[in-house]
Amino acid sequence: MTALAARDYRRVLDLATTLIDGLTTDNYPFLIAAQLNESLHGTATIFMDRYHLSAGSTAGVAWAPDEIASIPWRERARDFGPHHPLARVFSRHNDTGPLTVSDVTGPLAWRTTSTYDSCRQDLDGGIHHLALPLPSPKGVATAFLVCRSGRDFTPRERAMAAQVHPLLLAVNRHAIEAGRLRQRVEAERGPAHPDGERADLGLTPRELMVLALAAEGLTAATIARRMGISPHTVNKHLENAYRKCGTRDRLSTVLLVQGLGLIPRTSASSSP
């Protein structure tokens, strides 16, 4: 494997910091896209969330830099996405690592696609693409797509993408769990539970997620796998929650935050 320079590891660390900071916000795909674009010297980076190849539709789009916000990305996804060679690959096999267009098709075949022409016009010649995929059902592709004009991605840049990819997978697992738990809380919370108690207790979103998963009867090891962190970190989050809530154990802490409407009350079927 190509060796990374010290500055490459600093970029990976910067991206890891961005990922951790982004977990507390709903616009984390934009933060990640911006950091990937800077770290991998992209002209632009696009995030396509659950892109359905057959329908040409996507559940969400994020981008960097801000200058490309005026491009109608959902329309571009509908018109040109089905012809993108990486979208076709990821919709069939989403357990791969980062790939470039040159990994899956030849230059002549790529240049004859309408997607190539669209990227050349919209992205200032950004026809070299490196994609970092996330898990999706068959027929669906989710990925960060770093686009670049000029030269293709070097072996060292591809090695850095390979180092970053596991971090993205961990954040994706965290986001899925956070979304699931948030939906349950919102479904249960009534007008008697304003969303202000969290600030009073000082609980962070990650501490609340750990408590919500603990309320489902999951062990520290299983919670760690769900969130993509270590069991030691899970226990540290629990200890911090006990301290902030003035409690001494899981049960009393869970009951307290459930009573405030901060985590779901109802049971949920869980698997490791």
Buried (B, 14 or more C-beta within 10 A) or exposed (E): EEEBEEEBEEBBEEBBEBBBEBBEEEEBBBBBBBBBBBBBEBBBBBBBBBBBBEEBBBEEBBBBBEEBEEBEBBEBBBBBBBBBBBBBBBBEEBEBEBBBBBBBBEEEEBEEBEBBEBBBEBBBBBBBBBBBBBEBEEEBBBBBBBBBBEEBBEEEBBBBBBBBBEBBBBBBBBBEBBEBBBEBBEEBBEEEBEEEBBEEBEBBBBBBBBBBBBBBEBEBEBBBBBBBBEBEBBBBBBEBBBEBBEBEEBEEBBBBBBEBBBBBBEEEEEEE
